[in-house]
Amino acid sequence: MGIQPPSSSPAAAACAALLLAAGGSAQNHFTSPPGRAASEGASAAATSQPFHNPSGRYQYVDGDQRGTARPALQALELRRDGLAPMGNFGPRSTVVTLVMAHADLARVGTTFAANYKDAPVTVFARKTVQLPDHAAPPAVTPAPWTVAFPFDVPFSYNGTDDLLWEVRAEQTTPAGPFSLDAEDGWPLGRGLLRYLGVPCTTPNGRFDAFGVAPETAADGTVTLRTHARGAPGGAPAVLTLGTVDPGIGGLFCTVLHTNVEIALPVPVGAGGAIGSAEQPLRLAFPFFGRVEVFGQYAAFDAGQAGLPYALSDGMGMYVVEASFGTRVVRVVEPRDANASVGARSEILVPVARLRY
């Protein structure tokens, strides 16, 4: 369901819902970036998005819309990431202002106002809105468009410049992760990484696993990068990988989170390090479809209860296809909705649908 100001009366809300339902099928729409109406974005944003912190300014520029004018845009919609598992992405209240303008992607810098090519239009006037619960993943992907901002003032996109939209969010309560489908503006498909369970403890402390979200290059090569610390010093060890999380407990000092289809020997330093953040283990394989790969380190440790092996925590690593160089950019200041300067990046741009 879409959002609406809590100040609206129940009768007004009902009338608005009926009008939207009656007119929804007649409305035209397109996605930013293009082509995502029926397909999942190649990335996901849970913390680097407008509704994570109490206040923030998030400006997005789409360089792939030129060629088609879109008169009188009426609403902007967002959706949950379809691949992110159940998470703490609960409902929240926030005060939102939404601005649109034309831009030149090639000239986008870190000063918000300088990125407007013409006078910005406040399409959604500052008001309190309620965001829906995004905790549960959708039954099918992509997820439905559950966050909707109906415009107070239409915006007409000219089709010759790049499209800019900007969210200023304030007083977000409660603050915290909120899952949104997203896209990256580089020729890599960046998946997701999540940690599973708790690690065993060895003489070197917690046996912690670390990883980077898998990346799929345009040539179809998937790269996984990972390292660990806290393994028994110098012990024989493996990185186990599989496509199923069996969640088996009772055999080892912690839960087994992979069905061990592959076991790769890995070297362990005297202090218990397996690779490092600067020099992680690097695994590469061909992309064969969207899949979650489950990884977990195991090292011989005679001092453990049960079977004599220490296990790290598990890693769930979602693999997605390459994004093939989508031309999107964001400028963000995550702590101040009224900031004048932000940081520029080409990743984690929410997938949006615009109605006209």
C-alpha positions in Angstrom: 0.0 0.0 0.0 1.1 3.6 -0.6 1.8 6.1 2.1 -0.3 9.1 3.0 -0.2 11.9 5.7 -1.5 10.7 9.0 -3.4 13.9 9.3 -5.8 12.8 6.5 -9.2 11.8 7.8 -10.4 8.2 7.4 -13.0 9.4 4.9 -10.5 11.3 2.8 -8.1 8.4 2.9 -10.8 6.0 1.7 -11.8 8.4 -1.1 -8.1 8.7 -2.1 -7.7 5.0 -2.2 -10.8 4.5 -4.3 -9.6 7.2 -6.8 -6.2 5.6 -7.0 -7.7 2.2 -7.5 -10.1 3.5 -10.2 -7.4 5.4 -12.1 -4.5 3.1 -11.6 -5.0 0.9 -14.6 -5.2 4.0 -16.9 -1.9 5.5 -15.7 1.3 5.3 -17.6 4.6 4.7 -15.9 8.3 4.0 -16.4 11.2 3.0 -14.1 14.4 4.7 -13.1 16.7 3.2 -14.2 14.8 1.9 -17.3 13.7 -1.6 -17.7 13.1 -2.6 -14.1 9.3 -2.8 -14.0 9.4 -6.6 -14.1 13.0 -7.3 -13.1 15.0 -7.0 -9.9 17.6 -4.3 -9.5 21.2 -5.6 -9.4 21.8 -4.2 -5.9 20.0 -3.6 -2.6 20.0 -0.7 -0.2 19.2 -1.3 3.5 21.3 1.4 5.3 22.5 3.7 2.5 19.0 5.1 1.7 16.9 8.0 2.8 15.0 6.3 5.6 17.8 4.8 7.6 19.0 7.7 9.7 16.9 10.3 11.6 17.7 12.9 8.9 19.4 12.9 5.5 19.5 14.4 2.0 19.6 11.9 -0.9 19.9 13.2 -4.5 19.7 10.8 -7.5 20.4 11.4 -11.2 19.4 9.0 -13.9 21.4 9.3 -17.2 19.5 6.7 -19.1 16.1 8.5 -19.7 17.0 10.8 -22.6 15.0 10.4 -25.7 11.4 10.4 -24.4 9.6 13.3 -22.8 7.3 12.5 -19.9 4.8 15.2 -19.3 3.1 15.8 -15.9 4.7 13.1 -13.7 2.2 12.4 -10.9 3.9 10.0 -8.4 7.2 8.3 -7.5 7.2 4.8 -6.0 9.8 2.5 -4.4 9.8 -1.1 -3.5 11.5 -3.6 -1.1 14.5 -5.5 -2.4 13.2 -8.9 -3.6 16.2 -11.0 -2.6 17.0 -9.6 0.8 15.9 -12.2 3.5 13.7 -11.5 6.4 15.2 -8.6 8.3 14.6 -5.8 10.8 13.1 -3.5 8.2 10.0 -2.5 10.1 7.5 0.4 9.5 8.4 3.9 10.5 7.4 7.5 10.5 9.3 10.2 8.6 8.9 13.7 7.4 9.6 13.9 3.6 10.2 16.5 1.0 10.6 15.3 -2.6 12.2 17.5 -5.3 12.7 17.0 -9.0 14.7 18.8 -11.7 16.7 18.3 -14.9 20.4 17.6 -14.6 23.5 16.7 -16.6 24.9 13.5 -15.2 28.4 14.2 -16.6 28.6 17.4 -14.4 27.1 16.0 -11.2 29.3 17.1 -8.2 29.0 17.1 -4.5 27.1 20.4 -4.1 23.4 19.6 -4.2 22.1 22.9 -5.6 24.8 23.0 -8.4 23.4 19.8 -9.8 20.0 21.4 -10.7 20.1 22.3 -14.4 16.9 24.3 -14.0 14.8 25.5 -11.2 13.9 22.5 -8.9 10.3 21.7 -8.4 9.0 20.6 -5.0 6.7 17.9 -6.2 5.9 16.4 -2.7 5.6 19.2 -0.1 7.2 18.5 3.4 4.8 16.3 5.4 4.8 13.3 7.7 4.3 9.9 6.1 4.2 6.4 7.3 6.5 3.8 5.6 5.2 0.2 5.4 6.8 -2.9 7.0 9.5 -4.3 4.7 10.6 -7.1 7.1 9.3 -10.1 5.1 10.6 -10.8 1.6 8.0 -10.9 -1.2 6.6 -14.2 -2.4 7.9 -13.5 -5.9 10.4 -11.0 -7.3 10.4 -8.2 -7.9 8.5 -6.9 -4.9 5.4 -4.8 -5.3 5.7 -1.0 -5.2 4.8 -0.5 -1.6 6.1 3.1 -1.0 4.3 5.7 -3.0 4.7 9.5 -3.0 1.7 11.1 -4.9 2.8 14.5 -6.1 1.3 17.8 -4.9 2.8 19.5 -8.0 3.4 17.6 -11.3 6.8 17.6 -12.9 7.3 17.4 -16.7 10.5 15.7 -17.8 11.8 17.1 -21.1 13.5 14.0 -22.5 16.6 15.9 -23.5 18.4 16.3 -20.1 19.0 13.8 -17.4 16.4 13.2 -14.7 17.1 14.2 -11.0 15.0 13.3 -8.0 15.8 14.1 -4.4 14.5 12.9 -1.0 14.9 15.0 2.1 13.9 12.9 5.1 13.7 14.2 8.7 12.6 12.9 12.1 12.7 9.3 10.9 11.4 7.1 13.8 12.5 4.5 14.5 15.8 4.9 12.6 17.4 1.7 11.3 17.7 -0.5 8.2 14.9 -0.4 5.6 15.2 -2.6 2.6 14.9 -1.0 -0.9 15.6 -2.5 -4.3 18.5 -0.6 -5.9 20.8 -0.4 -8.8 24.6 0.4 -9.2 26.0 2.7 -11.8 29.0 0.6 -12.7 29.6 -2.5 -14.9 29.3 -4.9 -12.0 26.4 -6.7 -10.4 26.8 -6.4 -6.7 24.9 -8.9 -4.7 24.3 -9.1 -0.9 26.2 -10.6 2.0 24.7 -11.5 5.4 26.3 -13.2 8.4 24.7 -16.3 10.0 24.8 -17.4 13.6 27.7 -17.0 16.0 31.3 -18.4 15.6 33.1 -20.8 17.9 35.7 -19.5 20.3 39.3 -20.7 20.0 42.6 -19.9 21.8 42.8 -16.9 19.4 39.3 -15.6 20.3 36.2 -15.4 18.2 36.5 -17.3 14.9 35.0 -14.5 12.8 34.4 -14.7 9.0 34.3 -11.6 6.9 33.3 -11.1 3.3 32.4 -8.6 0.5 29.2 -8.8 -1.4 29.7 -10.9 -4.5 30.4 -9.0 -7.7 29.5 -10.1 -11.3 31.5 -8.6 -14.1 30.2 -7.9 -17.6 32.0 -11.0 -18.9 30.0 -13.1 -16.5 32.7 -13.7 -14.0 31.6 -13.8 -10.3 34.1 -12.9 -7.7 33.8 -13.7 -4.0 36.3 -12.2 -1.5 36.5 -13.3 2.1 38.9 -13.6 5.0 38.7 -14.7 8.7 40.4 -14.2 12.0 40.5 -16.1 15.3 41.1 -19.6 13.9 43.4 -21.9 15.8 46.9 -20.8 14.9 48.5 -22.8 12.1 45.7 -25.5 12.1 44.6 -27.3 9.0 41.5 -25.4 7.7 39.0 -25.2 4.9 36.5 -22.8 3.5 33.4 -24.8 2.9 30.8 -23.7 0.3 27.3 -24.9 -0.6 24.0 -23.8 -1.9 21.9 -24.9 1.1 22.0 -23.7 4.8 21.2 -26.9 6.7 21.3 -25.2 10.1 22.6 -28.3 11.8 23.4 -27.9 15.5 24.8 -30.3 18.1 27.7 -31.8 16.2 30.1 -28.8 16.4 30.7 -26.0 18.8 28.2 -23.9 16.7 25.7 -24.4 14.0 26.8 -25.7 10.6 25.5 -23.3 7.9 26.5 -25.0 4.6 25.9 -28.3 3.0 29.6 -28.5 2.1 29.5 -29.1 -1.6 33.0 -27.7 -1.9 35.8 -27.6 0.7 38.8 -25.5 -0.2 42.0 -25.8 1.9 43.1 -22.4 3.3 46.3 -21.4 5.1 46.1 -20.2 8.7 48.7 -17.9 10.2 50.2 -18.3 13.7 47.8 -15.7 15.0 44.7 -17.3 13.5 44.3 -15.1 10.4 43.1 -16.5 7.1 43.9 -13.8 4.6 43.1 -10.2 5.5 40.9 -7.3 4.6 43.8 -6.0 2.4 44.6 -9.4 0.9 41.4 -11.5 1.1 40.9 -15.0 -0.4 39.6 -14.5 -3.9 37.3 -17.0 -5.6 36.1 -16.6 -9.2 33.5 -18.7 -11.1 31.1 -18.2 -14.1 27.7 -16.7 -13.4 25.0 -19.4 -13.8 22.0 -17.6 -12.4 20.9 -15.8 -9.3 21.8 -18.0 -6.3 22.8 -17.8 -2.7 26.1 -19.4 -1.8 26.6 -20.3 1.9 30.2 -20.2 3.2 31.8 -21.1 6.5 35.3 -21.7 7.7 36.3 -24.9 9.6 39.6 -25.6 11.3 40.9 -28.5 13.3 40.8 -27.8 17.1 41.1 -30.7 19.5 40.0 -28.5 22.4 36.4 -28.2 21.1 33.4 -30.1 22.6 31.9 -32.5 20.1 33.7 -33.0 16.9 37.3 -31.5 17.1 36.7 -28.6 14.7 36.1 -24.9 15.2 33.6 -23.2 12.9 33.4 -19.6 12.0 30.0 -17.9 11.7 28.3 -18.5 8.3 28.1 -16.2 5.3 25.1 -16.0 3.0 26.3 -14.5 -0.3 23.7 -13.6 -2.9 24.9 -13.6 -6.5 23.2 -11.4 -9.1 23.8 -10.6 -12.8 26.0 -7.8 -14.1 24.3 -4.4 -14.3 26.1 -3.6 -17.6 27.0 0.0 -16.7 23.7 1.6 -15.7 24.2 5.3 -15.7 23.0 6.4 -12.3 24.6 8.6 -9.6 23.8 9.6 -6.1 24.9 12.5 -3.9 24.2 11.9 -0.2 24.5 13.5 3.2 23.1 10.9 5.5 22.9 13.1 8.7 21.3 16.4 7.6 18.3 16.9 5.3 19.3 20.5 4.8 23.0 20.0 4.0 24.4 21.9 1.0 27.2 19.3 0.2 27.2 15.5 0.1 29.3 12.6 -1.1 29.0 11.4 -4.7 28.8 7.7 -5.5 27.6 5.4 -8.3 26.1 2.7 -6.1 22.9 1.9 -4.2 20.5 4.1 -6.2 17.0 3.0 -5.4 14.9 1.6 -8.3 11.9 4.0 -8.7 8.7 3.9 -10.7 7.3 7.2 -11.9 3.7 7.6 -12.9 2.3 10.2 -15.3 
